[in-house]
Amino acid sequence: MSVLTPREIVSELDKYIIGQEQAKRMVAIAMRNRWRRQQLDPKLRDEIAPKNIIMMGPTGVGKTEIARRLSRLAGSPFFKVEATKFTEVGYVGRDVESMIRDLMEIGINMVKKEEMERVRIKAEAEAEERLLDLLLPASRHKEPDFSDLSEPPAYEAPVPISREEVTREKLRKLWRKGLLDDRVVELEVKTQAPQVEIMAMPGMEDMEMQFRDMFSRVFPSRKKQRSIRVKDAHEFLVQDECDKLIDMDKVADMAKERVEQSGIIFIDEIDKIVGGNAQAKNAEVSREGVQRDLLPIVEGCTVNTKYGMVKSDHILFIAAGAFHFSKPSDLVPELQGRFPLRVELSPLDKNDFYRILTEPQNALTVQYKALLATEKVDIEFSLEALEEIAGFAARTNQETENIGARRLYTILERILAELSFDAPERGGDKVLIDKDYVLKHLADVWEDRDLSRYIL
C-alpha cells in the first residue's frame, strides 16, 4: 500500500487533474486513513470502517479521473462500474455482488503480474534452455544424475566437451545478439478448451462460474504443434515457465488480502438509480431495488467467489453522479448513511480549460503533437490559439449541453481533422496552430449555433 502523505497525493493528482482541490483533498485523506488503519492493533483495526465518498458534479469535470489516478497511486485493486448495469434481484441484469467478483479478478491479475516479475529472471533462464533444445534437439540440456550412487563421487575426471555442446553455446550467443529472432521453430502449444456459455438466472452468477470450472475440467486444453518465430517462442516459453514457478494458491491468498484491505470500487452514474419523483419510481421497477441490494455490499458482507469467500467490510466505495434531476438526499436513507462524505466538483470555466490544455503531463496538445510526429509533422500551438480554444469550449458548454473537458476533444478534432488527413503527404512540415488557424476551422460552427449543437 502507498505511504504517500495527503499533500503528496494531491501533488500527484495535480499532474493530471486541473482544479477540484476539495475533492482531491478528501480522497487523499481517505487513502491516508487506509494506511493509518494498517498501523493499528488488529483488534481496533477491524472496528474502523472506510469512509465512503459521493462526488457530485457535471460530466467531464474529473470525477472518474480522480478515482482512476488514485488507484494507481495506491497500487490497490480498482474496479469501475456503472450503476445502471445492475438490477434488483429477480429482474434481468447483473447482480450487485458481481462487482466484488470482478474486483477479486483484478486483484488476482495484479498479484500474479507482480509474482511474474519476481520469478522472471529464473523463468528466462529456463526458457532459454528450452529454446536451445528446440533449435538443436541433439544437445538437450541434462542435469547430472547421481540417483544410482550411494554418494556423489569425490572426484570426477573432466568430460570432454562434445560438438553439440559447442554448437549449443554458439547458438546461445547468436540468440542473445538477436540474430535468430526471425528463425522458425516447431513449438508445442496448448489450445483453449471449447467455451460453453451458461445462461445463469439473475443473482446466481456464482453457479455460472462453477459450471464453467466444471466444463474446463471435463474438456481440458489440448496440445498441438505450431510453427512460430524464435522471438515469439521465447516469450511464450517465458510465460509458461513463469506459470510453473508461481504458486496460484499463494497468489489467491495475497489477492484476497489486498482486495479486502485496500480494494477500491468506483460506482459511476449512481444518480441514475435514484427515483426523482413518484412517477419515476413506478416506471423504473428496479431503481430502489438496486439501492437496497447495494446496502449490504457497501455496509460489509461476505461474497462467494471462485477464489473463496471475500469480505467487503473494508473496501472503499467512491460513488459519483451528475445529480442533474435528483440529489443525494433522494437516495434511500440507509444508503445515504453508507456514504458519509460528500463533495461537489465545480464546473469548468475558460481558465480551467486553458490549464487543461497546457499543464497536465498528458495534455491533449501533447497527445496530438506525439500522434502527428509519427508522420514527421511538427505542430506547435500558440498561446493565443489555446486561449481561443479554451474560450470557445467554455462558450459552447454554456450555450449547449455542458460536457466539461470532453468538449476539448471535439473542438481539437475539428481543428486538426484536415491536417490529420493530409499528414502522410506532409512529412517534414512544421505547422503553427495560431489564433487565425483556429478561427478559420471553427468559423462555420461558430456562426451557426444550430450546427454547433450537432457538430460540437
N, C-alpha and C positions, 0 to 999 in steps of 0.2 A: 504494500500500500504506500502511496505517496506521502512524504513527510513535509511537503511544502507548507509554508505558513499561509494564512489567508491573504496577506499582502502579496506574496509571491504568486499565488493562484490568480489573483486579479491581474497582476502584471502579465502573466502568461496569456490570460484571456484577452487582454488589451491588444495583443499582437494580431488577433484575428477578428475581434468584435469591437465595433465602434459604439461608444456611449453605453447606456443601460448600466450605470455604475451600481445602482441599488440592487439590481438582480445579480450582478457579479459578486457583490459583497455577501449576499445572502447564501448563494450556492457555495462560496468559498468557506463560509463559516460552517455550513452543513458538512462539507467534506473534511474540514479540520476536526470537527466533532467526532467523526468516524475514527480518525487516528487517535484522538484523546480517549475514546472508549476502549480501544485496544490496549491502552496502558493501565487500565484499571484492574482491580481484583476481580477474578471470574464471577464471584457471587454478585457483585454490584454491576458488572459489565452486562449481564443478561437482563438486568432490570431497565437499562437505558435504551429506549426505542429511538429510531431515527425520526427527525422532524421533517415530515414530508412537505413539499412545496407546491403551490399553484402559481404559475406565471400567467399573467393576463396581458394581452396586448394585441394589436392588429397583426395581420400576417406580414412576414418579411422584416421583422424588427430584431430578430436574433434569438428567439426562444429556443428553437431546436438546436441552433449552432452552439449556444451556451452549454446545453446538456451534452452535446457530442464532444466538444473540446474538453469539457470537464472529465468525461470518462477516459479520454486519452491521457490526461494529466495524472489521473488516479491509477491508471493501469488496472481498472476494475472491469469485470464483465458488465457490458452495457447493452441494453436492448430497447429499441424504439418501436412503439406500436401505435397504431391508430385506434382510438376508442370505438370508432364506427365499425370496426371489423367484428366486434363482439356482439352477441345477442344473449338474451336471457335463456337459461337452460330450458329446453323444450321447444325452442324455435330454431330454424335453420341458421347456422352461423357458428363461429368459433367460440369455444368455451374460454372463459377468462383465465382458467388455470393454465391454458396453453402458453401464456406469456412466461410463466415460471419455467416450463419445459424448454422453451426457446432460449431463455437466459442460461439455463444449465448447458445446453448445447454450445452456446457461445463460450461459456466458462471452460468446457472440455477442450474446445479448439484452441483457446488461449493458452491453457496449461500444456497441452500437447505440443504446441509450437515452441514453447519455452523449453520443454524437455528435449525436443528435437535439436534445438540449438546447443543444448548441453552435451549431447552424445554425438554431435555431427562429426567431430574430428575422428573419433573412432569408427564411425559409420563410413566415412570417406575412405579410410584406410582399408577396411574390409571390402568396400565396393571396388576399389582399385584392383585388389587381388582377384575378385570375381571377373572384372573386366578383362584383365590379362589372361585369365583362364579361357574367356571367350575368344580372344584374339589368337591365343596359342594353346589349344587344348592339350597338346602333348606335354606341356610344362606345368600342369596343375600343381598349385602350391599345397604341400603336405607338411603337417607337423610331425616331428619325430615321435615314434610310438615305442614306449617302454613298458607296455602292458604285460608283455611276456617275461619281463625280468623282475627278479625279486627287488632289485635296487638299481638305479641308473649306474652305468659304468663310470668308474673313477676317471678313466682316460679313454678318449676315442680318437683314433687316427683321423686326420683331416681327410674329408671326402673330396675328390677332385670335382671341380665344377663342370657340369655337363654342358653340351652345346645348347640344349633347350633353355637352361638357366641363363646363359649368356644372352641368348636371343630375347628371353623374357625381360632382362634388365634393359636391353636396348629399346624394346617396345615401351617399357615404363618411362624412359627418358623422352622418347618421341611423344608419348601421351601427355606428359607434363608440359611439354613445349607447345601443345595444341596442334601437332602435325597429323594426328589421327582422328580429328574431330569428325571428318566427313566420311570416314570408312564405315561400311555397313556390316553389322554383326547379327547373328541369329540369337534372339533372346526369348526365353520362356516367360510369358506374362499371364496374369490372371485376368479372366473376363468376368464381368459383373454377372451375378445371378439375375434371372428374369425378374423384372419389377412387377409386383402384384398390388393393384390398387384395391384398398379396402374402404368401403363406404360405411364409416362409423356413425352411429347415432350421435346427435348433439350431446355434448357432455361426457362422451365415452371415448375420447381420443386416446386414453391410456390403453384401452383394449385394442385399438388400431395398431399402436406401437408393438404390443405383444404379438399380434398376428404377423406383423412384418418380421419380427425377430424369429418367429417360428418358421415362416416360409424361407427365410435366409438360411436356416439350418437344413431344411428339407431339400432346398435347391442350392447346394454350395457352389461357389465360383469354380469355374473350370480353367485349365491352363492350355495355352496354345503358343506356337512359335510365331514370332514376328520379326521381320527384317527392320532394323532400326539403326539410326546413326549412332556412332560411338558416343558422341557428346550427350545425346538424349538418353542412351542406355546407361551412362554413368549416373545421371540424375535419378533415373528410375531405380537403379541399384542402391543409391544412397538412401532414397526414400524407403526401400524395402529393408535395408539394414537398420535404419532408424526405428522402424516399426518393430523389429525383432528386439532391439535394445530397450525400448520403452515399456515400462510396466503399466498397463492400462488401468489396473485396479488402483495403483497409486495415483495415476492421473485423475481418475474419477473422485477419489477421496480429496485430493487437493482442490479440484474444481468445485466440489460441493462446499468445502470450507470457504473458498473465496466467494462463491455466489451468495452463500448465507450471510457472510460477514461484511462484504463490501460491494455486493451487486447493486446496480442502478437500473431502474426501469423508467423510461420516459413515455408517458401516456399523452399523446398529442390529440388535439381536437376533442378534449374532454367536454367542451361546451356543446358538442353535437349530441351528447346523450342526456342533455338537460331539457326537460319539457318546460317551455316558457309560459304556457297557459294551459287551461283545461282541455281545449280542443286538440292541442298538440299532443297532450298526454294520451288522449283517447286514440289519436291517429297512429302514433308511434307505439306499437304494442309492447316493445321491449326496452324502451329507454330507461325507465326506472328499474326495470328488471336487471339491466346491466349494472346499474349503480349498486343494487342490492347484492349482486354477485361479486362486485369488486370489494365490498366491505370486508369479508374475511381474508381476502388476499392481502389487502393493504394493512389490516389490523394485525395479521400474523396467523398463518395456518400451515399445515403440512400438505404438500402436493406430491403425488405419486409420479415419478419419472422412471425411465428405463435404467437410470443410474442409482435408483433408490429414492427414499423419501427426502424431500428438500423443504426446509422451513423458510417461510418468508418474513419472519418476525423482524429481522434487522436489515432487510432490503430497503434501500432508499427509493421512494417513488416521487418523481417530479412530473406533475401534470401541467399541461399548457392548453390554452384556448383563447380565441379572439373575444368571446363573450359579447358579440355584437347585439344579439337579440335576447340575451339572458345574462345572468350574473351568478357568481359563485354561491350566493345565498339561495339560488333556485335548486341547488343540489339537495339530495335528501340530507336531513340534519346529521345522520350518523356518518355519512361520507365527508361532510364538511369538517367534522371533528377529527377525521383521519389526516386532514391536510391543514395543520395549524398555521403554517407560514404562507403568506400571500404577498406577491409583489407585482406591481403593474409596470409594464415596459412602455416607454413613451414612444409616440410616433416619430418618424424621422423627418427632419427638415433639410433645407438646402445645404447647410453647413455639415450635417451628418453625411449626406450623400457625397460631398466633396472629400471628406475624410475617408469614406469607404473606398473611394477611387484612388487615394494616394497613400494611406498609412498602412493597411494590413500587409503582411508578408505575402499573402495570396490574393492581393487586389486584382480586380478584373483587368485593369490596364496591364499588370504584369503577366497575366494569363494570355491576353491577346498578343502581347509582344512575343512571348515564347512560342505561341502557335504559329504566327506568321514568320518567325525566324527560321522555322523548319523549311520554309520555302525560300529562305535567303532574302526575305523582305524585312527591312528595318523600319519600324514605325516609332514615332515619338509623339506624345501628347503634350500640347502646350497647356500652361496653367489656365489661360482664358478658355480653352476648349473644355477643360474639365469643369470649370465653373459654369459654363453654359450647359453642359450635360447635367450637372447637379441641379441647376435651376429648372431645367426642362423636366427632369424627373419629379421634382417637388410640385411643380405646377400641374403636371399630368395626374399625379396622385390626388391632388386637391379637387380637380375637375371631374375625374372619373373614379373608379374603384381604387382605394388605397391598398396597394400590394407591397408597400415597403421597398426594401432594397432590391427586390426582384424586378422592379421597373428598370433598373440599370441594365439588366441583361437584354431586355427587349430593345432599349434605346441603342446600346452599343452594337447589337447585332444589326440593327437598321443602318447605323452609320457605316459599319465596316463590311456590309454584305457585298458591295461591288468590289471592294479591294480583295476580300477573301476569295471571290470567284476568279479574279484575274491574277491572283498571286503566283500560280505556277509559271505564267509567262512574264512575270515581272521580277524574277530573281536578280538580286543585286541592287534593287531600287531602295532609296531612302524616302520615306513618306512622312511628312509632318501633318499631324491632325491638329489643325488650329480652329479658331472660332468660326472662320468663314467656311471651312470644310464641314463642320458640324451643322451650321445653319443651312448649307446647301442640301445636305442629305436629309434634313428634317423639315425642310420648307413645306412640302405638300401636307405632311401630317400636322404641322403646327398651324397652318392656315385653315385646314378643315377639321373642326372639332369633332364632327361626327366620325370622320375617318380615323382619328386618333383613338376613338373608343374601340375600334376593331383591330387596328394595327399595333397599338401600344398597350 
